[in-house]
Amino acid sequence: MDWGPIILTFRLALITTFILFFLAIPIAYWLSFTKSKLKPIIETLVSMPLVLPPTVLGFYLLIAFSPSNQFALWLNEHFGLKLIFSFEGLVFASIIYSFPFMVHPIQAGLSKLPTYLSEASIVLGKSKKETLFRVLLPNIKPALLTGIVLSFAHTIGEFGVVLMIGGSIPNETRVASIAIYDEVEAMNYTGANQYSLILFAITFAVLLLVYTINGGYLKRFWR
């Protein structure tokens, strides 16, 4: 068995989850407390990957970052980034596709906090940034853990987006879900079963751990 796709999958999931954590916090904070008329539009854009077919997102990313596109040429010339059929492209696509899985739990956690926490912090002279990181976030640890685990598990299970943007290049873009697809196409069901069992066992263990630690928080969140 080639362990390359498994290692690449978890590398992708770790990097994506790490970046998402820091990107999602300010967005979730803004969505939780803003009264802007733009809020429904931003919430819709954030939630789109939940209902949009992965191949649709993958197709538009493929068009946007194709070598003939001016934006793609600019990224390549100024930053040396080639997002089509590369690991960097997988990371970018995964961030977009898993974004709501990090934002929504954190937003839900912040929205349920009593308002007196932030009010008391501001009265005591703390800035909004200090209030967020020293008062609010420590009080929503279950929501943070939920966002981290859901984003990690969702990235592991990606298929359509990573296939469209990355293809199946060994040790570069061939993640476990693509490897399973390749093995099934080659009628190598033994190999597909090995990859599938590993992903099933790991994702089951991670989710079970979260349910245990959070005491059913995930169940209440999705209800």
Buried (B, 14 or more C-beta within 10 A) or exposed (E): EBEBBBEBBBBBBEBBBEBBBEBBBEBBBBBBBEEEEEEEEBBEEBBBBEEEEBBBBBBEBBEEBEEEBEEBEEBBEEEEBBBBBBBBBBBBBBBBBBBBBBBBBBBBBBEEBEEEEBEEBBEEEBEEEBBBEEBBBEBBEBBBBBBBBBBBBBBBBBBBBBBBBBBBEEEBBBBBBBBBBBBBEEEEEEBBEBBBEBBEEBBEEBBEEBBEEBEEBBEEBEE
